[in-house]
Amino acid sequence: MEAEIQAACNYLGYYDTETDTYKKEPDCLETIKDLIRYLKREDNSCDIRRQLGDTQILQKDLIHLVKSFSEDDMLFDATLRLLVNLTQPAFLCFNSSVPADKTTSMHFLEVTSHLQTYKEAFADEALFIVLMKKLGDLLQKTWEERQEEDRLIIERLLILVRNILHVPVSSDNEQRTDDDASIHDQVLWAMHVSGMEDLLLYIGASEDQREFSLHALEIISLMFIEQKAELLACAGHTRALSEKEKDERELLDKREREAAQKRANFFKYSARHSRFGGTYLLKDLKSISQKDMIYHRPISELKSFTFDQRKHYRRIPKNKLPAKDTDTYRRSTLSIRLFLKDFCISFLKNCYNPLMKSVKDILLRQKVKNQDETYYLWAMRYFMEFNRHHDFDVALVRYCCW
């Protein structure tokens, strides 16, 4: 099967560096359909998906096919189906559960690593311009003109964007600081340049697009996954006063801790030998003989006195340590925060009430999957908090007060 996949990837086409264009092979469409059939027959280890990730088919072929041959409807539809399949979350690829055994866990991490490289490749403004032009043309069709194929393409485009934004951040590989553009921020900026937020606002405000309201809400929730509503509401053309005060307070705390540590080290280390440290009786602290505890160490170390000094704890292996709860919030660059703030303001004024009403109707009719109601609850909490910290207007969130 590995040889067949390699041959199929070679039959898609190649990128001509001289003309700066992608040349597709005559059997490109049939090859993509073959790859889709291969993915349907993959085993529990996701072997086909991992092999396609190793060949970098998405970065080298599929993205160029979308950008260069978007007018070919059949090729675009097949490529879009393959992109949606390759970018689906690793959690769904392994039967909606995190693997417990070692081998399957390695496969899970490999699929996640491929998804992170896919997300980096999607930080392409030209790619999002093509996708959003296709989405905008389909949304402009009236209900009578829209065919079933058009509805499926719209849904696949929204799911593709959702899948890309859903890819977890690799903090160990990126190691981004605040006020720096991460891969997630770069994808958001590509969406902003292509006009994606305008289409999301249109879907949320239009009665004719109610069937896509839940997809739009998922994308919006993933757009703000790293942002705090309070900090976003205070973002402005100049640096917020709260940010300055916070940074100054953190700097003063660090300087005070450093000075305290230096003073402690100065009194701790002395020119005298430790045997002249003295002997003391610790009142109200009994030893084994029920008498006052005798302390033979320097008095400067009294605050760190403990009975656990000579105890040896059993070392816990790294693979059995409890998972650390990391904070996913970070402060993006000012340009990202400004456009997200403008999006929040426009969303509250034009889309919040009708979109939340549509999503609630879908949830009550039970036409969704499990745990989809979390997006509804998240949007209610996040945008009410943003409205509270911004120019508070209860009319903008009146639907949650019903």
N, C-alpha and C positions, 0 to 999 in steps of 0.2 A: 504493500500500500504506500510505503514511503516513496518508492520510485514513481508510482503513478501520480502522487501529489506533486513531486518535483517536476515531472513532465508537464502536468497541467499548469503549473505556475509559469513555466517557460513558454507555453503556448498562448499566454495572455497578450504579450507584447513587450516592448522595450522603450526606454526613454532615450531619445536621440539628443545628445549633448550639443551637437553642432547646430541643429535647428531649434533647440530648446523646446521640443514638442515630443509628445508620446505617440508612438506608432503601435497600433493594435494589430494583432494577427487576424486573418480571416475567420478563424474559428473561436474568436474571443468570447462571443455570447454563449456558445455551447460549452466552452471550458468553464465559465462561471457557473452554469447550471450543473455541471459535473461536480464542482467543488461544493455546491449546496447539497447535492445528494450525498457526497462523502461525509459532510458534517452530520447529516441525519443518521448515519450508520456508525458514528463514533461510539466507543465503549465508555465505561464509567470513569476511565482515567483521562478522558478528553484528549486522546492521542492525536486525532486529526487537527484539533484546534491548536494544540501545542506545536505541531509540525508546521502549520501555516504561520504561526507566530515566529518560529525560528527563521522561516524564509523571508519574513518581513514583506509579505504580499500586500498588506494594507498600505504601507508607506511607499513601496516601490511601484505598485500597479493600480490598486483600486482607487486611491485618491486622484491619481492622474487620469484615470478613466472618467471619473465624475467631472473633473474640471474641463477635460478636453472634448468629451462626447455627451454632454448633457442634453443635446437636441435629439439624440437617438433614444426614443422612449423605451424600447424593449431592452436595450443595453443598460440604460440608467436604472430601470426597474430591477433588473437582475442584480446589478452591482449594489443597489441599495439593500436588497434582501440579504446579500452576503455580508454587507457591512453591519447590518442590524444583528445578524447571527454572530459575527465575530466579536462584537463589542458588548454583548449581553453580560451582565455581572457574573463573576466567577461563582458567587453564591448560588445562582440558578443553574449553573452548569453541573454542580455537584448535588443535585436533588434538594436544593434549598437547605443545605446544612453545611457546616464547617467540618471537614474530615477530621477524624480522631486518630487514625493510624498514621505512621510516619511516612509511608510511601505516597499515600493519597494526599497527605498534607503538602508534600513537596510538589506534587502536580498542581495542587491548588495555588501555591505560591508562584509557580511558574506561569500559570494562566493569569494571575494578578499582575505579574511583572510585564507580561505582554500587553495587558490592558493599559498599563501606565505608559508604555511606549506609544500605544495608539493615541492616547490622550495628548501626548506631546506632539504627535503628527497632526492632530486636528487643530492646533493653534495656528491656523492658516487662514488669513483673511480672504484670500481668493476662493478657497474652498467653501467657506460659509456664504460668500456672496452668491455662488452658484446654487447652493442648497436653498438659500432663502429666496432667490429669484424663482426657483421652481415651486417652492411652497407658496409664495405670494401669487403666482399665476393660477395655481389651483384654488386658492382661497377666494379669488375674485370671481370664480364661476358661481352662478346661482344654483339653487337647489335643483332646479329642473335640468340644468346643463351638466351637473356633476354626475359622473358615472361611478360605479362601484370601484373600478380600478383607481380613479382619482382619489376616492376616500381612503383606500388602502395606502396609496403613496403618501398622502398627508399624514396618516397615522404613523407610517414607517419613518418619515422624516422627523416627526416629533419624538418618537422612541429612540431614534439614533442620537439626537441631541441629548435626550435624557440619559442614555447609556454612557455617553462621553463624560457628562458632568458627574455621573455617579461613581466614576472610577476613583478609588481612594488615593489620597495623597501619599507619596513616598517621602516622608519627612527625613529619613536617613540619607536618601540620595540627593534630595533637593537642598536641604539645610538652608532654607530661606529665612531671613529675618523680617521683622516688621518693616513696612514701607518699601518692600521689594516685590517685584512681579513674579509670582509663582506660576507654574504651568496652568493651574486653575484660573488665575487672573488673566493669563494670555489667551486662554480659550474664551473667557468672558469678553475680553476686548475685541477678539475676532467676531464674536456675536454682535457686539455693539456696532462695529464698523459695517457689518452686513445688514443692519436694521432688524435683527431678530427680536429685540424688545418691542418694536412697534407691532410686529405680527402677534406677539404674545398678548399685548394690550388689545389688539383687535379681536383675537379669539376670546378673551375674557369679557369683552363688552358686547359682542355680537350675539344676538339670539339665534342666528342661523348656525353658529359654530358650537352649540352647547355640547355636542357629542365629544368634542376635543377639549373640554374645559378641564377635566381631570389631568390630562397629559400636560396642559399648560401649567397647572398648579404644581405638578411634580417638577417641571423644569425650573419654575420660579423658586421653589424651595431649595433645589440644589444650587441655584445661582448664589443664594445667600447663606450657604452652609458654613462658610468661614467668617461671616460678618455678624457683629453684634448690632442690634437695632439701636442701642443708645449711642454708640460711637458713630454709626452711620448717619443718624439724625443730626449730630453735631458737626458733621463734615462740612467744610466751607472752602472758599478760595484762599483763606488764610488759615494758618494752623489753629485748631481749636484751643481755647484757654484751658479746658479740662485736660487735654493731652499734655500741654506744657506743665501744668501743675502736677500731673501724675508722674511725668518723667523727672521733674525736679525732686519730688518726694521720694521716688525710688533711688535717685542718686544720693540724696542725703542719708537715707537708710543704709545704703551700702557703705558710705563713708563712715558712718557711726559704728557699724559693725566691724569695719576694718580697724578703726581706731581702738575699739574695745578689745579686739583680738591682740593688737600690738601691746596694749597695757597689760593684758593677762600674760602674754609671753614674757614681758619684761620682769614681772614679779615671779613668774614661774621658774625661769632659768636664773641661777645665781652662781657667783664665782666660788662660793663655799661648797665643799663636798657634801653629798647627800647624807652622809652619816652624822653630820652635825645639824641635821634638820630639826632635831628635838623630838621629844615624846610627849603626847598630850592625852588627856582623858576626855572622851566625848560624853557629856552629860545627857541623861535621858536616852541613851542608846546602849543597850545591854549586850554583852557578849555571851558566849556559851555558858560561862560560869555565873551568869546573872549579875555580874558586876559591870561597872562602866567600861565601855569599849576603849582599848588602848590603841592610840593612833601613832604610828612610827614614821609617817611620811611628812614632807614639808607642809606647813599650814596653808600655803598658797594653793595646794591641791585639794583642800578640804571640800570645796564645793562639788568637785567631781567624784567624791567618795561613793563607792557602791560595793555591795557584796558580790557583784557579778564579775569582778576583775579577773579572777582565776578560773572562771567557768569556761568550758569549751563547748560551743554550740555545734550541732551537726549541720554541715553545709548542705544547702538545698540545691539540687541541680538546676541549671538555667531553664531546662525544658519543663520543669515542674513549678517554677515560680509563678505566682499569681499575675494575671495580666495587669499592666499599668494603665490607668485611666488617663489618657492624654487629652489635653485641651486642644480642640480643633480650631478655636477662634484665633484669628490673627488680624493685624492691621495691614490692609493692602495699600498700594500706592494711591496717591491723592486722586489721580484721574479715574481710577477704578471706583473709588468710593463716591466721587461726584456723580458719575453716570448711574451708579446703583441708587444713590439718593434720589436723583431725578426720576428714575424708574419707579421707586417707591411712592413718590409724590403723585406721579401720573396714575399709578395703579390704584391708589387710594381714592383719587378724585373720579376716575372713570370706570374702573373695573371691579373693585373689591366687592361691593354689594351684589351686583349681578352674578359675578363668578362664584361667590360663596353660596349664593342661592342655588345655582345650577349644580354645583358639586354636592350640596346637601341633598338635592332631589335624587341625584344618581346614587348616593350612599343609602338613602332610605329605600330605594327600589332594589337594592342589593345587586347591582349590575357591575360590581367591582370585585377585585381580588382581596384576599385577606390583608389586613393592616393598611389598606389604602386610606382609611379614615385618619391616619396619622398626619397626612399632608394637610387635611382640612383643619385639624387641631393646631398644627404648627403655624399655618397661615393666620389663624385667629389670634394666637399668642403674639407672633412676631409683628404683624402689622398694627395691632393695637398698641404694642409697646412703642413702635416707631411713631405712631400718631401721638402718643402721650408725650414723647420727648421732643417732637417737632411742634408745629403750630397746632395745638390740640383742637380738634373739631369732632365732636361726637357724631355729627351727621355723616361723616365719612365711613364710620364703622357701625352704622345704625342697625345693620342686619344682625350683628351679634347681640344686640340688645333686645331683640324680639323675644 
